[in-house]
Every structure is written in structure tokens, then in C-alpha cells.
Amino acid sequence: MHWAEAFFTDDSDEVIATGISPSGAIHIGNMREILTGDILSKAAVRRKKKTRFIYLGDDADPLRKVYPFLPASYSEHVGKPLYRIPAPEGKQSYSEYYLAPFLKTLDIVNVRVEVIRSSDLYKNGTLAEAAKLIFENIGKVEQILQEVSQRKLESNWAPYNPMCSMCGRITTTTVTGISFPYVEYTCKCGNSGKSDVRKDDGKLPWRLEWPAKWFALGVTTEPFGKDHGAAGGSYDTGKRIAEEIFHIKAPKPMMFERILLKGKGVMHSSTGINVSAYDFVSNSPPEALRYILAKNQPSRHINFDPGLGLLSVMDEMEKYRRAYFGLDRVSDENLESILLYSSVTGMIEKPAPVSFRHLVTLIQIYRDPDSIIRLARVDAGGEEIVRREIEIARRWLSSYAPEEIKFKMLPADERVNLPENERQFILALLTSIEGAEWDAENIHNVIHESIKACAIDQEEGFMAIYRLLIGKEKGPRLGYFLYGLGKEFVTRRLRINA
Ligand SMILES: [Zn+2]
């Protein structure tokens, strides 16, 4: 059974919550949470559960520091809630500035989610009842936090972080008295005042805010990274707060492993080691990321490679699609579920008229999409799809393709100096290929036969062909490549160099 379907064991209603702090550009590493939630919600709907799927933008979180991507002038905003800080450019707030491309990303990858900003939960008083219960049971709350984390709370710890009415910070205030709905404070800036917890005058600390959201929104399921799920971590404290203070069941957790950037490791907005989620889904086939997450168990970490790795993912997904439509074979009992949860249209897509890998080669041979459509014998129904994929392939080629797969055709009449044995091989290949039927698989076979007949190394034979076509030693898979170039061009290049 698919992991998302195995997760649900009854038919009760679901409120599935996810959350990300919009403190910087959202990268691919951040996408596992929302896509895991989305796949779970689609599995719940498929099971006919009444399902609510929400994304909580943690915009009431304070700016922790001046990240390397921010101007130094942001030091004056450190400690203020993200939604009250101006954006690095434009007129909106800091949090909206980073949320906007994330929400566009969700749209591209077919995530339909109810977006809730934490700042609104405070403004509307949605979390006030939870705060009241916390204040009423403060001794118990402190005991739970200390027992689970096995660390003593700091002497100035308080169950609420008031926002200073003068300097706007929530990290510089010290609570001096609590009487629901008010919290009195003094601030390092010299100000003192009173926050109303029914308004956005401050916020609950994270370990209390998380279960408060479960309580206020009735969350039943939540995916989160293993950092939150560590023993003594925020899920463990949240679970006890939920049970012992709010008297509710904590949401069922779906813990997931990280998405690492292949060869680089953990992604962070602040270290520059990341791939922007919006850039990736805008410049690659948008279903690829969904496929990767639908295919892999959440407990498996993913080595994400937007370059060559993406081509392998697309090959595999194509094979799955062909298998689903009876044109290939894949032994995977989850085939249908994986394709369904990978889809950006809500339905399982037919196999592409031209594979993505092949398109990446063809766009480097032909500028004109019409030539590609003609060559690949795309029927009228598939034309629009191929035109769209050509655009995506072009963007991917200029954004993520490694140099080794980029090439330029040598002019038809250019002579290349080849060693004698390679020249002999080219001559033999020319003879066989002139009489060959022109399809990719047959061309592939003819090349292998000619290599054997000439007692030349396979590698050397391939290199000779690449050298006289693109002036490089490696290139696209030869069968499809030569097929794409057309018989006339290939025989001409071989003849001139034989
Ligand atoms: Zn202040």
C-alpha cells in the first residue's frame, strides 16, 4: 500500500496542518512538509474522508538575525515579528515578500491548501482560549516543558512573549505579571506596558504555540521534520500539553527525513546551499518534485539533483506512465497511487509524445519547435503538450543542465581529424547506416555491429561519432541522437570524415 494510504486507518474527519516560517526564500528542502501534507490530504480525500488541509505561515515569528541575504540595516528589525517588518524591496511586509513566490510555487505543483497566517490567529483571538488554559495551568505547563526536555526553564521564561509597544520587538521584553487576557512587561528599550493576548500584541513561545494551534484548529494530522520529532523535542512537549492542558489528542505525526542537495548536503536559505522552490518548479517539469516525494517513503532522505538526476527521474516517471497505460512493465504495487499523487492536473497523465530526455537533445539540434514536432511524428493531440515541454526543456537546459549534456552541432561540411582506426570505423558505419532502417533502436544496433566488425573499443567508437558531430567526447544517447539528426545529415557528416 502507498505510504499516504497506509497512514490512515479509519474514516474519521481530517484536519491536516503544515507550516513553514517565511523568514527567507523557500527552497526545495522546505517543500517536503507541504507536499507530504498535500499527498496525505489527497489520500484522505481518496478514502472519502472529510478533509481540511491547511498551511500555517508562521509570520508572527520574530526575525532571528540579519541573514547573509539581508542588508545590514535589518539589524534594527531583529526581534520584530516578520509580518511587521518591511520587505527587502517593494511595499509589502517581509513575510508576504517571501510567502508570495511560495504560494505561486504551490499553485504550479497543484497544492490546493487553505493558507492561514499565524498573525491572523492572534489578531482574531483564535489562540486566546489556549493561552487562557496555559495561564491557568502554568505550574503544570512548566513541569511538562522541563520534564520532557530535561532542561530547567530559564529564570525569565514566560508562557507568552509580549511585543513592546515602543520598539516592536518580542524578544526584548520580560513578563512582570499575567492576568488573562493581559500580560504586563518591561522592555530592554526602557518601555513598559500591557499586552492583550486576544490581539496580536505578542505571541506564544513555539513549544506552546504549536499545540495551541492544534487545539484551536482541531488538527488531526501533521507532517514535520525529524528535528521537531527528536526525543524531548517540540512534538513530545506539544503532545503532553495537548493531552494534559487542552485535553485533546495530539495530531498523528508523519515524520519525514530531509531533502539534501546532491553533493552539497543540507539546504539552508542563509548559507546559499539550496535550490529555490519557485525557480525549480518554474524551470523544470513541475510534476518531477511531486513524483520524487510520492515515490519515496517520508522516512527516506532524498538526494536531490536538479541536473542529471532530474533526467533520470523523468525517465522513470515516463516508464511508470507507459506501464500504467499498458505500454511497458513496472513491478510496483503503488504505481497508480504514485502517478496520481505526482500529477499536477489531478489526473494521471498519458506518456509524453516525446520523452523529456530526448527533447533536451532535440532542442539543441533544432531551434524550431515545428521541426521537432514533425520529426517526432507528434499527432495533433500531442502538439500542444510538446510545445509546452519544449519551453520547459529550454528553461531547464539554461538553468540546471550540467555542461556535459550541452552541445552545439558542428557545421555539416567541417572535417575532423580522426586517427586511422577511427576513420576506418566511420567508413564501416557509413556503409551499414546507408542501408539501415531509420529508427533509434535500429541505429543503436548498427553502431554496435560496426564497432564489433572493426575490432575497435566501444568507447573509442562512440567518441569518434561524437567528435565528428559535436566536437566533444560524450553526448546524448546515440540511437536517439542520430535518429533526431536525420539520415541525410548523419550520412553526410560520416562521408566527409570517412
Ligand atoms: Zn521595547
Boltz pocket constraint, residues with backbone or C-beta under 6 A from the ligand:
constraints:
  - pocket:
      binder: B
      contacts: [[A, 164], [A, 165], [A, 166], [A, 167], [A, 168], [A, 169], [A, 172], [A, 187], [A, 188], [A, 189], [A, 190], [A, 191]]
      max_distance: 6.0
